[in-house]
Amino acid sequence: MKLIGIIGIFICGNLLGQHNDFQSLYMYDALTINPAYAGNKEALTLNANYRDQWKGIKGAPKTFSFSGHLVTRSKKMGLGLTLINDQYGIQNNLRFNLIYAYRIKIGNSILSFGVGAGLRNESVDYNALNLVQQDDIAFLNQSRRSILPDVNLGTMLKCKSLLVGISAPNIVRIKEKHILQAFNGYAGYVFDIGKQFKLKPTCLVKYLVHSPVSYEGNLTLYYKQLFSLGFGAKSSKTGNVYAQLHLNKQFGIAYLYERNLGPQGQLWRNTHEVMINYTFDYKTNVQSPRYL
């Protein structure tokens, strides 16, 4: 394992000390990357997501999230919440946010502004380290825990077939030297290709201060209200394939398989992600399924 770690350092080159929790099935529901998405599906929507990254490597990231959002009957406000638990190595981060979005109707389009506010609990357990000197007093019975505010901002524009948005997570922590500010840009478009099929390309651009811009794209094919299949690629030379099955108009389950296609592929491989989604329709007539 030590040899693998040393090889990984030389292959990866520059490394960042910060890890940002992230999940790849956001093309089905983008609330965790942009609070302005709250209420976008005009019904109560619940999502549970689990990501097991680089399976088989000890200490690799594992992320679980639960999110829910709805629109008020006036359709002028979206409300939601996110709960994200991210564990990697000896560190565990737990984030909880309540979300509010204000929606402005502009013709056939909706412009929304969202804010998510809550807390982040960060804990580090040094007792979990595999030390060469087990009685090293620098780490013996040591742990660190901090509770910090967590605020996210975002804006999003939705037209008939287009969805674009930008967001900034953790804005109140921008002055902390060990935390780097991030920005996300997202876009998706739905093409009609016959009565039964729709094709949706999506793109996500991420920028972390003092780091190169990263980006990824996905292409999803939908068949009626039953099934969707897609694939994607990232600037980190990672590729993925995924599918979602709708057991009925309200309940869906999705799975994604991801693998690094570059030199790191022998080390960072076999990432799995699962999402369970349930949508409670209102009595009003809303689009189903909701492609954006």
BAFI-3210 file (N, C-alpha, C; in Angstrom, 3 decimals, decimal comma, padded with zeros to 6 digits):
// residues 292
n [1|2|3|4|5|6|7|8|9|10|11|12|13|14|15|16|17|18|19|20|21|22|23|24|25|26|27|28|29|30|31|32|33|34|35|36|37|38|39|40|41|42|43|44|45|46|47|48|49|50|51|52|53|54|55|56|57|58|59|60|61|62|63|64|65|66|67|68|69|70|71|72|73|74|75|76|77|78|79|80|81|82|83|84|85|86|87|88|89|90|91|92|93|94|95|96|97|98|99|100|101|102|103|104|105|106|107|108|109|110|111|112|113|114|115|116|117|118|119|120|121|122|123|124|125|126|127|128|129|130|131|132|133|134|135|136|137|138|139|140|141|142|143|144|145|146|147|148|149|150|151|152|153|154|155|156|157|158|159|160|161|162|163|164|165|166|167|168|169|170|171|172|173|174|175|176|177|178|179|180|181|182|183|184|185|186|187|188|189|190|191|192|193|194|195|196|197|198|199|200|201|202|203|204|205|206|207|208|209|210|211|212|213|214|215|216|217|218|219|220|221|222|223|224|225|226|227|228|229|230|231|232|233|234|235|236|237|238|239|240|241|242|243|244|245|246|247|248|249|250|251|252|253|254|255|256|257|258|259|260|261|262|263|264|265|266|267|268|269|270|271|272|273|274|275|276|277|278|279|280|281|282|283|284|285|286|287|288|289|290|291|292]
n.u [000,820|001,982|003,820|002,088|000,959|003,226|003,862|001,515|001,765|003,867|002,770|000,515|001,521|001,178|-000,523|-003,531|-004,444|-007,052|-010,209|-013,120|-016,446|-018,255|-020,552|-021,541|-023,970|-025,494|-026,852|-029,444|-030,600|-029,849|-029,545|-027,593|-025,392|-026,187|-028,044|-030,123|-031,605|-033,675|-037,053|-037,269|-038,393|-041,018|-042,528|-042,620|-039,557|-037,412|-034,148|-031,691|-028,297|-025,363|-021,878|-019,082|-015,888|-013,012|-012,923|-011,739|-009,382|-007,864|-009,172|-010,185|-012,413|-015,793|-019,098|-022,200|-025,418|-028,428|-031,240|-033,885|-036,538|-038,974|-041,620|-043,424|-047,027|-047,623|-045,608|-043,505|-041,466|-038,867|-038,142|-035,859|-033,580|-030,321|-028,298|-025,150|-022,710|-019,339|-016,606|-013,168|-010,051|-008,763|-010,535|-013,741|-016,535|-019,489|-022,291|-025,003|-027,692|-030,230|-032,393|-033,309|-035,021|-035,735|-038,035|-038,442|-040,685|-040,197|-041,567|-041,773|-039,836|-037,905|-036,218|-034,100|-032,943|-030,848|-030,122|-028,236|-027,987|-026,294|-024,608|-021,296|-019,708|-016,595|-014,334|-011,393|-009,743|-007,017|-006,253|-006,852|-004,768|-002,207|000,463|004,051|005,495|003,790|003,288|003,606|003,551|002,639|000,422|-001,120|-004,189|-005,397|-007,569|-009,530|-012,041|-014,379|-016,959|-018,465|-019,827|-021,803|-022,395|-024,030|-024,366|-026,347|-027,479|-029,945|-031,205|-034,041|-035,363|-037,649|-036,330|-033,795|-031,318|-029,367|-026,794|-024,983|-022,882|-021,653|-020,065|-019,648|-019,099|-018,671|-016,335|-014,176|-011,946|-010,402|-007,310|-006,704|-008,817|-010,078|-011,768|-014,513|-016,117|-018,942|-020,207|-023,017|-024,759|-027,469|-029,264|-032,227|-033,018|-035,527|-035,940|-037,755|-040,935|-040,643|-038,116|-035,588|-032,751|-030,158|-027,541|-025,128|-023,094|-020,531|-018,608|-015,877|-014,210|-011,521|-009,980|-006,653|-006,166|-006,213|-008,822|-011,442|-013,454|-016,369|-018,401|-021,599|-023,795|-027,072|-029,551|-032,996|-035,752|-039,087|-040,955|-039,538|-036,809|-033,342|-030,123|-026,626|-023,399|-020,204|-017,420|-014,444|-012,193|-010,121|-009,346|-011,155|-013,732|-017,254|-020,172|-023,720|-027,054|-030,597|-033,547|-037,015|-039,407|-042,001|-043,934|-043,031|-041,009|-037,560|-034,394|-030,902|-027,681|-024,157|-021,061|-017,645|-014,373|-010,885|-009,162|-006,608|-003,016|-003,255|-005,102|-004,670|-004,449|-006,424|-009,393|-012,569|-015,030|-018,158|-021,577|-024,776|-028,152|-031,282|-034,494|-037,460|-040,520|-043,118|-046,037|-047,970|-051,472|-051,739|-051,063|-048,047|-044,848|-043,842|-041,716|-039,318|-037,050|-035,093]
n.v [-001,206|001,232|001,526|001,876|004,350|006,031|005,768|006,854|009,547|010,448|010,019|011,676|014,208|017,547|017,996|018,663|019,750|019,956|018,342|018,115|017,237|015,306|014,266|012,303|011,916|014,163|015,064|014,192|015,443|018,535|019,783|019,552|020,848|023,385|025,738|027,220|025,506|024,485|023,543|023,321|021,145|021,375|019,911|017,814|016,450|013,783|012,612|010,098|009,366|007,481|007,284|005,416|005,789|004,904|002,109|-000,424|000,701|001,593|004,018|005,600|008,070|008,154|008,945|010,009|011,244|013,043|014,611|016,978|018,749|021,287|023,185|026,120|026,668|028,993|029,051|030,776|030,468|028,231|025,528|023,660|021,050|019,777|017,052|015,961|013,550|013,015|010,999|010,397|008,904|009,667|011,600|013,085|014,678|016,398|017,868|020,108|021,754|024,202|025,309|028,026|029,370|031,966|032,540|033,911|034,603|034,933|035,581|032,598|031,496|030,808|032,493|031,933|032,527|031,323|030,336|028,518|027,621|026,618|024,227|022,899|020,067|019,149|016,538|014,924|011,946|011,034|008,705|006,678|006,398|004,479|004,009|004,023|004,155|003,241|004,386|007,098|010,212|012,487|011,860|010,281|009,409|011,588|013,906|015,955|018,354|020,469|022,890|024,636|027,505|027,203|028,338|028,668|029,999|030,619|030,893|030,404|029,735|028,686|027,542|026,380|024,109|024,389|024,661|026,574|027,514|029,057|028,720|029,202|027,592|027,472|030,205|031,817|031,033|031,887|033,335|031,668|030,148|027,465|026,587|026,605|028,738|027,788|027,573|026,857|026,019|025,212|023,537|022,414|020,829|019,845|017,774|016,948|013,886|012,461|010,908|009,233|009,450|011,380|013,525|014,541|016,639|017,578|019,851|020,510|022,864|023,447|025,497|025,952|028,097|029,056|026,735|024,598|024,981|022,646|020,343|018,672|016,489|015,150|012,818|012,025|009,686|009,457|007,269|007,318|007,370|005,599|004,703|005,602|006,206|006,780|008,383|009,731|012,083|013,350|016,109|015,163|012,842|010,799|008,463|007,610|005,496|005,272|004,616|004,950|003,670|003,833|002,750|003,471|006,449|008,018|006,863|006,193|004,621|004,900|004,074|004,421|003,842|004,432|005,175|005,806|006,732|007,379|007,437|006,917|004,937|002,284|002,554|004,373|003,298|001,814|003,196|003,508|004,498|005,173|006,178|006,883|007,950|009,784|011,199|013,249|013,923|016,895|017,870|019,531|019,857|018,802|018,565|015,289|012,634|014,735|016,298|018,232]
n.w [000,000|000,752|-001,322|-003,478|-002,803|-002,996|-005,714|-006,752|-006,016|-007,661|-010,170|-010,188|-009,831|-009,080|-006,023|-004,230|-001,023|-000,243|-000,274|-002,119|-001,607|-003,941|-006,468|-009,280|-010,602|-011,064|-013,272|-013,205|-011,038|-009,863|-007,395|-005,344|-006,356|-006,948|-005,278|-006,363|-007,855|-006,426|-006,266|-008,984|-010,362|-009,867|-008,038|-005,126|-004,558|-003,792|-003,086|-002,743|-002,507|-003,120|-003,248|-004,034|-004,230|-006,113|-005,444|-003,296|-002,503|000,444|002,597|000,579|-000,915|000,277|-000,211|000,963|000,307|000,983|-000,316|-000,732|-002,305|-003,164|-004,746|-003,891|-003,761|-005,107|-006,889|-006,829|-005,089|-004,117|-001,980|000,033|001,148|001,994|002,893|003,458|003,761|003,901|003,650|003,917|004,070|007,200|007,771|008,256|006,941|007,568|006,232|006,460|005,001|004,712|002,172|000,113|-002,624|-004,864|-007,400|-010,592|-013,090|-016,481|-019,294|-021,013|-019,509|-016,500|-014,020|-011,376|-008,039|-005,573|-002,179|000,116|003,452|006,356|008,411|008,744|009,833|010,660|011,170|012,366|012,854|014,359|015,572|013,877|012,142|010,606|012,209|012,136|014,499|017,092|019,599|019,336|020,686|019,501|018,052|019,634|020,995|019,800|018,267|016,059|015,854|014,314|014,028|011,548|009,793|006,813|003,695|000,621|-002,653|-005,595|-009,012|-011,574|-014,828|-016,507|-019,467|-022,009|-023,061|-022,113|-019,572|-017,487|-015,203|-012,431|-009,564|-006,187|-003,729|-000,117|000,632|002,874|003,914|002,599|003,402|004,906|005,051|004,531|003,081|-000,134|-002,403|-004,443|-007,673|-009,704|-012,907|-014,841|-017,476|-019,506|-022,176|-023,879|-026,508|-028,845|-030,360|-032,109|-031,227|-029,049|-027,948|-026,272|-026,197|-024,141|-023,742|-021,286|-019,373|-017,071|-015,439|-013,354|-011,045|-008,957|-006,781|-007,486|-008,831|-011,777|-014,255|-014,313|-016,169|-017,435|-019,425|-020,326|-021,966|-022,379|-023,147|-023,364|-023,064|-023,550|-020,565|-019,170|-019,230|-019,199|-020,626|-020,566|-021,144|-020,147|-019,896|-018,330|-017,732|-016,277|-017,417|-017,049|-017,496|-017,785|-017,518|-017,367|-016,122|-015,824|-014,397|-014,525|-012,440|-012,201|-012,934|-010,881|-009,301|-009,440|-010,165|-010,322|-011,714|-011,801|-013,352|-013,100|-014,330|-014,314|-017,187|-017,781|-017,028|-014,313|-014,122|-013,305|-010,627|-009,513|-009,746|-010,735|-009,677|-008,106|-008,208|-006,871|-007,183|-005,737|-006,485|-005,832|-006,763|-005,772|-007,189|-007,667|-007,743|-009,838|-013,344|-014,325|-015,967|-016,851|-017,504|-015,780|-017,494|-017,206]
ca.u [000,000|002,885|004,370|001,032|000,856|004,383|003,681|000,432|002,267|004,654|001,891|-000,432|002,208|000,725|-001,657|-004,187|-004,794|-008,492|-011,072|-014,496|-017,397|-018,810|-021,232|-021,568|-025,305|-026,196|-027,676|-030,829|-031,067|-028,664|-029,672|-026,385|-024,369|-026,710|-029,267|-031,179|-032,354|-034,792|-038,368|-037,195|-039,237|-042,392|-043,146|-041,731|-038,609|-036,464|-033,031|-030,650|-027,184|-024,160|-020,737|-017,928|-014,848|-011,769|-013,223|-010,614|-008,263|-008,176|-009,239|-010,723|-013,627|-017,144|-019,996|-023,643|-026,190|-029,890|-031,740|-035,302|-036,942|-040,321|-042,003|-044,660|-048,165|-047,548|-044,493|-042,533|-040,392|-038,468|-037,598|-035,193|-032,523|-029,320|-027,491|-024,051|-021,653|-018,209|-015,541|-011,976|-008,924|-009,122|-011,378|-015,164|-017,228|-020,946|-022,857|-026,458|-028,113|-031,590|-032,265|-034,404|-034,838|-036,785|-038,217|-039,045|-041,147|-039,894|-042,147|-041,860|-038,635|-037,866|-034,916|-034,155|-031,785|-030,928|-029,134|-028,260|-027,298|-026,293|-023,382|-020,394|-018,988|-015,380|-013,646|-010,219|-009,408|-005,626|-006,086|-007,045|-003,547|-001,356|001,745|005,232|005,713|002,433|003,148|004,006|002,680|002,098|-000,853|-001,796|-005,474|-005,624|-008,631|-009,858|-013,413|-014,776|-018,268|-018,306|-020,973|-021,710|-023,348|-023,874|-025,187|-026,454|-028,542|-030,229|-032,214|-034,641|-036,283|-038,389|-035,428|-032,446|-031,076|-028,002|-026,669|-023,678|-022,998|-020,433|-020,224|-018,770|-018,602|-018,286|-015,060|-013,207|-010,753|-009,621|-006,207|-006,671|-009,992|-010,048|-013,109|-014,857|-017,218|-019,460|-021,085|-023,719|-025,688|-028,062|-030,249|-032,985|-033,400|-036,524|-035,526|-038,881|-041,947|-040,317|-036,756|-035,023|-031,308|-029,762|-026,139|-024,908|-021,701|-020,227|-017,271|-015,550|-012,976|-011,046|-008,966|-005,263|-006,119|-006,687|-010,249|-011,794|-014,741|-016,862|-019,611|-022,382|-024,822|-028,082|-030,654|-034,194|-036,796|-040,388|-040,833|-039,124|-035,399|-032,349|-028,786|-025,706|-021,974|-019,580|-015,961|-013,955|-010,870|-009,155|-009,206|-012,054|-014,941|-018,293|-021,424|-024,757|-028,406|-031,670|-034,769|-038,210|-040,368|-043,251|-043,677|-042,526|-039,866|-036,474|-033,119|-029,837|-026,367|-023,058|-019,731|-016,647|-013,000|-009,859|-008,647|-005,242|-001,964|-003,672|-006,183|-004,363|-004,553|-007,727|-010,303|-013,803|-015,895|-019,569|-022,494|-026,180|-029,125|-032,701|-035,254|-038,921|-041,173|-044,521|-046,723|-049,115|-052,652|-051,589|-050,449|-046,647|-044,132|-043,359|-040,648|-038,746|-035,744|-034,128]
ca.v [000,000|002,389|001,667|002,444|005,765|006,739|005,811|007,797|010,924|010,790|010,044|012,783|015,492|018,479|017,528|019,664|019,223|020,021|017,423|018,591|016,167|015,450|013,114|012,438|011,745|015,440|015,344|013,843|016,429|019,355|020,578|019,533|021,727|024,738|025,895|027,824|024,426|024,103|023,782|023,283|020,091|021,770|018,861|017,380|015,476|013,270|011,883|009,516|009,074|006,944|007,185|004,679|006,176|004,120|000,965|-001,322|001,448|001,966|005,460|006,324|008,807|007,591|010,071|009,761|012,490|013,028|015,943|017,101|020,123|021,459|024,550|026,531|026,669|030,191|028,780|031,864|030,099|026,846|025,215|022,370|020,757|018,789|016,450|015,288|013,003|012,705|010,404|010,003|008,764|009,800|012,781|012,945|015,960|016,310|019,174|020,208|023,059|024,534|026,020|028,891|029,911|032,867|032,270|034,999|034,154|035,869|034,926|031,158|031,090|031,073|032,859|031,681|032,852|030,433|030,377|027,408|028,018|025,565|023,980|021,830|019,466|018,504|015,797|014,159|010,967|010,633|007,354|005,733|006,322|003,299|004,615|003,178|004,154|003,241|005,195|008,477|011,071|013,552|011,408|009,409|009,906|012,917|014,079|017,364|018,552|021,877|023,165|025,889|027,878|026,772|029,127|028,492|030,874|030,184|031,419|029,449|030,117|027,536|027,776|025,169|022,972|024,780|024,968|027,034|028,079|029,189|028,660|029,365|026,971|027,826|031,562|032,471|030,488|032,248|033,920|030,647|029,834|026,059|026,312|027,351|029,026|027,081|028,082|025,848|026,429|024,026|023,770|021,226|021,112|018,656|017,691|015,951|013,079|011,563|010,945|008,386|009,651|012,711|013,491|015,682|016,872|018,456|020,220|021,099|023,468|023,725|026,249|026,068|029,154|028,606|025,418|024,634|024,757|021,284|020,310|017,348|016,486|013,917|012,721|011,109|009,351|009,065|006,555|007,521|007,648|004,337|004,338|006,508|005,630|007,831|008,256|011,033|012,164|014,467|016,594|014,361|011,595|009,824|008,209|006,912|005,088|005,277|004,326|005,136|002,928|004,318|001,680|004,125|007,856|008,726|006,214|005,835|004,243|005,106|003,536|004,953|003,233|005,416|004,672|006,688|006,178|007,844|006,640|006,546|003,961|001,074|002,846|004,960|002,613|001,207|004,029|003,153|005,483|004,769|007,198|006,535|009,193|009,668|012,477|013,294|014,867|017,651|017,667|020,329|019,133|019,173|017,711|014,025|012,910|016,090|016,038|019,226]
ca.w [000,000|000,761|-002,659|-004,319|-002,483|-003,551|-007,166|-007,029|-005,892|-008,842|-011,341|-010,122|-009,903|-008,053|-005,247|-003,406|000,280|-000,016|-000,994|-002,185|-001,857|-005,275|-007,026|-010,738|-011,170|-010,932|-014,458|-012,871|-010,063|-009,647|-006,175|-004,525|-006,907|-007,112|-004,485|-007,173|-008,488|-005,555|-006,863|-010,439|-010,915|-009,563|-007,235|-004,054|-005,079|-002,804|-003,681|-001,898|-003,406|-002,482|-004,163|-003,521|-005,183|-006,112|-004,601|-003,063|-001,936|001,815|002,830|-000,582|-000,555|000,236|-000,008|000,986|000,376|000,902|-000,649|-001,049|-002,634|-003,698|-005,092|-003,220|-004,689|-005,939|-007,800|-006,757|-004,172|-003,988|-000,666|000,001|002,116|001,605|003,946|002,763|004,612|003,040|004,439|003,165|004,970|008,623|007,901|007,982|006,851|007,530|005,889|006,432|004,506|004,318|000,896|-000,327|-003,969|-005,339|-008,822|-011,345|-014,400|-017,568|-020,462|-020,810|-018,794|-015,061|-013,472|-009,941|-007,212|-004,431|-001,108|001,055|004,680|007,363|009,173|008,334|010,947|010,182|012,221|011,964|013,881|014,190|016,099|012,781|011,359|010,764|012,534|012,278|015,939|017,596|020,805|019,035|021,482|018,647|017,503|020,593|021,517|019,246|017,278|015,847|015,378|014,229|013,434|010,822|008,954|005,418|002,904|-000,821|-003,479|-006,976|-009,861|-012,635|-015,814|-017,156|-020,572|-022,340|-023,249|-021,697|-018,165|-017,246|-013,865|-011,808|-008,109|-005,398|-002,416|001,012|000,431|004,128|004,351|001,582|004,012|005,590|004,158|004,147|002,266|-001,381|-002,909|-005,673|-008,486|-010,621|-013,991|-015,338|-018,583|-020,103|-023,228|-024,255|-027,915|-029,223|-031,519|-032,311|-030,178|-027,904|-027,470|-026,062|-026,001|-023,308|-023,387|-020,146|-019,163|-015,771|-015,354|-011,958|-010,844|-007,593|-006,780|-007,548|-009,467|-013,164|-014,497|-014,707|-016,858|-017,804|-020,238|-020,340|-022,993|-021,854|-024,039|-022,630|-023,791|-022,904|-019,134|-018,599|-019,168|-019,791|-020,703|-020,956|-020,884|-019,951|-019,807|-017,545|-018,103|-015,524|-018,168|-016,440|-018,262|-017,042|-018,154|-016,344|-016,586|-014,847|-014,693|-013,838|-012,187|-012,563|-013,231|-009,712|-008,661|-010,333|-009,579|-011,296|-011,375|-012,610|-013,222|-013,530|-014,279|-014,858|-018,431|-017,951|-016,383|-012,963|-014,199|-012,571|-009,196|-009,180|-010,653|-010,244|-008,854|-008,270|-007,632|-006,969|-006,777|-005,678|-006,629|-005,779|-007,005|-005,388|-008,071|-007,198|-008,579|-011,051|-014,452|-014,507|-016,909|-016,306|-016,549|-015,782|-018,105|-016,751]
c.u [000,857|003,450|003,355|000,899|001,986|004,259|002,611|000,884|003,017|003,806|001,036|000,255|001,760|-000,512|-002,216|-004,603|-006,282|-009,217|-012,490|-015,414|-018,065|-019,451|-021,518|-022,946|-026,149|-027,063|-029,152|-031,430|-029,855|-028,692|-028,371|-025,273|-024,863|-028,016|-030,416|-032,033|-033,591|-036,133|-038,400|-038,134|-040,710|-043,188|-042,169|-040,863|-037,611|-035,401|-032,115|-029,550|-026,002|-023,076|-019,572|-016,798|-013,591|-011,903|-012,016|-009,394|-008,656|-008,141|-009,767|-012,048|-014,904|-018,107|-021,449|-024,362|-027,682|-030,339|-033,222|-035,632|-038,326|-040,527|-043,289|-045,793|-048,196|-046,493|-043,459|-041,339|-040,130|-037,828|-036,935|-034,205|-031,561|-028,576|-026,426|-023,023|-020,541|-017,057|-014,389|-010,788|-009,380|-010,046|-012,819|-015,820|-018,727|-021,509|-024,375|-026,829|-029,613|-031,503|-033,526|-034,065|-036,024|-036,833|-038,973|-039,421|-040,912|-040,368|-042,369|-040,664|-038,754|-036,432|-034,999|-032,823|-031,900|-029,814|-029,331|-027,435|-027,407|-024,952|-022,594|-019,621|-017,794|-014,685|-012,502|-009,843|-007,985|-005,372|-006,241|-005,809|-002,792|000,074|002,870|005,573|004,362|002,232|003,630|003,031|002,080|000,721|-001,670|-003,037|-005,790|-006,784|-008,937|-011,269|-013,730|-016,130|-018,223|-019,577|-020,733|-022,792|-023,012|-024,823|-025,244|-027,561|-028,715|-031,344|-032,706|-035,610|-036,989|-037,483|-034,024|-032,401|-029,610|-027,939|-025,223|-023,881|-021,629|-020,663|-019,261|-018,244|-018,158|-016,925|-013,922|-011,908|-009,921|-008,566|-006,224|-007,888|-009,956|-011,471|-013,320|-016,028|-017,623|-020,332|-021,699|-024,657|-026,192|-029,114|-030,915|-033,412|-034,481|-036,028|-036,588|-039,824|-041,517|-038,972|-036,423|-033,536|-030,885|-028,252|-026,053|-023,414|-021,561|-018,793|-017,027|-014,216|-012,694|-009,890|-007,572|-005,128|-006,593|-008,196|-010,458|-013,195|-015,097|-018,145|-020,280|-023,419|-025,798|-029,207|-031,818|-035,161|-038,090|-040,203|-040,216|-037,635|-034,529|-030,980|-027,830|-024,266|-021,380|-018,074|-015,581|-012,566|-009,769|-008,921|-009,974|-013,299|-015,966|-019,436|-022,465|-026,113|-029,378|-032,911|-035,908|-039,180|-041,796|-042,923|-042,997|-041,230|-038,814|-035,225|-032,054|-028,533|-025,335|-021,782|-018,715|-015,250|-012,059|-009,222|-007,209|-004,246|-002,351|-004,692|-005,933|-004,491|-005,947|-008,771|-011,596|-014,527|-017,353|-020,432|-023,937|-027,061|-030,526|-033,497|-036,747|-039,528|-042,653|-045,217|-047,818|-050,299|-052,564|-050,861|-049,029|-045,989|-043,651|-042,964|-040,071|-037,296|-034,684|-034,162]
c.v [001,260|002,637|002,288|003,941|006,568|006,868|006,828|009,228|011,340|010,868|011,305|014,133|016,379|017,936|018,664|019,028|019,195|018,992|017,983|017,421|016,396|014,150|013,368|012,307|013,013|015,760|014,999|014,796|017,227|020,159|020,640|020,407|023,161|024,893|026,527|026,777|024,034|024,493|023,645|022,251|020,279|020,655|018,534|016,238|015,091|012,443|011,342|009,010|008,537|006,765|006,506|004,854|005,341|002,899|000,036|-000,639|001,937|003,480|006,259|006,986|007,979|008,699|009,614|011,096|012,185|014,454|015,879|018,542|020,131|022,921|024,877|026,621|027,908|030,057|029,899|031,528|028,598|026,640|023,845|022,199|019,745|018,330|015,606|014,836|012,472|012,205|009,997|009,989|008,800|010,986|012,474|014,324|015,717|017,698|019,089|021,625|023,110|025,479|026,818|029,431|030,804|032,786|033,415|034,487|035,255|035,228|033,454|030,613|031,436|031,345|032,704|032,037|032,039|030,646|029,149|027,790|026,900|025,454|022,841|021,350|018,689|017,808|014,988|013,241|010,460|009,229|006,296|005,599|005,034|003,778|003,589|003,034|004,329|004,140|006,625|009,431|012,205|013,184|010,603|010,088|011,327|012,877|015,573|017,457|020,032|021,966|024,562|026,218|027,474|027,505|028,968|029,436|030,336|030,907|030,482|029,982|028,861|027,993|026,456|023,950|023,230|025,079|025,363|027,657|028,192|029,192|028,815|028,746|027,566|029,252|032,231|032,003|030,903|032,793|032,900|030,095|028,387|025,658|027,212|027,533|028,336|027,766|026,986|026,500|025,199|024,413|022,438|021,616|019,806|018,760|016,624|015,204|012,006|011,620|010,221|008,714|011,127|012,550|014,743|015,710|017,829|018,707|020,873|021,587|023,851|024,473|026,362|027,053|028,540|027,211|025,542|024,437|023,303|021,291|018,870|017,487|015,137|013,973|011,634|010,927|008,829|008,333|006,626|007,970|006,468|004,217|005,448|005,872|006,728|007,486|009,655|010,926|013,417|014,870|015,857|012,995|010,455|009,675|007,469|006,500|004,984|004,993|004,602|004,400|003,500|003,149|002,158|005,602|008,594|008,157|005,814|005,456|004,317|004,515|004,105|004,190|004,190|004,824|005,697|006,012|006,598|006,931|006,168|005,418|002,688|001,263|003,307|004,373|002,217|002,070|003,681|004,221|005,040|005,917|006,609|007,838|008,909|011,063|012,367|014,346|015,609|017,341|018,477|019,525|019,631|018,165|016,439|013,122|014,313|015,978|017,032|019,346]
c.w [000,000|-000,629|-003,604|-004,076|-003,071|-005,052|-007,544|-006,966|-007,141|-010,098|-011,349|-010,218|-008,770|-007,364|-004,429|-002,095|000,515|-000,864|-000,956|-002,469|-003,200|-005,713|-008,497|-011,368|-011,067|-012,144|-014,227|-011,833|-009,593|-008,343|-005,387|-005,096|-007,095|-006,329|-005,259|-007,872|-007,677|-006,189|-008,358|-011,056|-010,582|-008,897|-006,116|-004,558|-004,000|-003,516|-002,592|-002,816|-002,603|-003,540|-003,448|-004,524|-004,982|-005,203|-004,499|-002,498|-000,553|001,979|001,657|-000,212|-000,697|000,630|-000,052|001,078|000,330|000,620|-000,960|-001,368|-003,259|-004,068|-004,338|-004,250|-005,575|-007,028|-007,831|-005,872|-004,227|-002,625|-000,724|001,131|001,515|002,845|003,256|003,780|003,719|003,913|003,538|004,120|006,420|008,853|007,521|008,017|006,737|007,300|005,882|006,028|004,293|003,134|000,595|-001,713|-004,319|-006,855|-009,487|-012,731|-015,424|-018,864|-020,182|-020,032|-017,309|-014,647|-011,959|-009,278|-005,923|-003,427|-000,224|002,271|005,706|008,039|008,543|009,563|010,381|011,342|011,618|013,123|013,643|014,726|015,007|011,900|011,654|010,959|012,572|013,758|016,619|018,815|020,598|019,726|020,662|018,109|018,502|021,164|021,041|018,245|017,177|015,294|015,377|013,549|012,835|010,049|007,505|004,626|001,418|-001,556|-004,905|-007,706|-011,045|-013,536|-016,509|-018,233|-020,891|-022,417|-022,735|-020,206|-018,013|-015,856|-013,426|-010,296|-007,466|-004,028|-001,387|000,955|001,732|004,608|003,423|002,180|004,782|004,636|003,688|003,318|001,034|-001,908|-004,247|-006,362|-009,467|-011,687|-014,639|-016,471|-019,116|-021,123|-023,647|-025,714|-028,081|-030,449|-031,767|-031,123|-028,906|-027,255|-027,279|-025,756|-025,238|-023,083|-022,198|-019,989|-017,801|-015,782|-013,904|-011,880|-009,358|-007,602|-006,662|-008,158|-010,913|-013,233|-014,902|-015,315|-017,193|-018,611|-020,202|-021,454|-022,578|-022,865|-023,210|-023,565|-022,997|-021,458|-018,400|-018,316|-019,761|-019,678|-021,159|-020,686|-020,767|-019,870|-019,040|-018,022|-017,360|-016,161|-017,517|-017,301|-017,424|-017,956|-017,046|-016,973|-015,454|-015,322|-013,870|-013,676|-012,394|-012,788|-012,083|-009,157|-009,695|-009,553|-010,662|-010,777|-012,339|-012,297|-013,838|-013,402|-014,902|-016,063|-018,700|-017,264|-014,985|-012,952|-013,435|-011,065|-008,821|-010,124|-009,939|-009,210|-009,165|-007,598|-007,891|-006,485|-006,795|-005,635|-006,544|-005,883|-006,663|-006,243|-007,322|-008,106|-009,861|-012,103|-014,648|-015,420|-016,210|-017,486|-016,723|-016,254|-017,623|-015,229]
res [m|k|l|i|g|i|i|g|i|f|i|c|g|n|l|l|g|q|h|n|d|f|q|s|l|y|m|y|d|a|l|t|i|n|p|a|y|a|g|n|k|e|a|l|t|l|n|a|n|y|r|d|q|w|k|g|i|k|g|a|p|k|t|f|s|f|s|g|h|l|v|t|r|s|k|k|m|g|l|g|l|t|l|i|n|d|q|y|g|i|q|n|n|l|r|f|n|l|i|y|a|y|r|i|k|i|g|n|s|i|l|s|f|g|v|g|a|g|l|r|n|e|s|v|d|y|n|a|l|n|l|v|q|q|d|d|i|a|f|l|n|q|s|r|r|s|i|l|p|d|v|n|l|g|t|m|l|k|c|k|s|l|l|v|g|i|s|a|p|n|i|v|r|i|k|e|k|h|i|l|q|a|f|n|g|y|a|g|y|v|f|d|i|g|k|q|f|k|l|k|p|t|c|l|v|k|y|l|v|h|s|p|v|s|y|e|g|n|l|t|l|y|y|k|q|l|f|s|l|g|f|g|a|k|s|s|k|t|g|n|v|y|a|q|l|h|l|n|k|q|f|g|i|a|y|l|y|e|r|n|l|g|p|q|g|q|l|w|r|n|t|h|e|v|m|i|n|y|t|f|d|y|k|t|n|v|q|s|p|r|y|l]
***
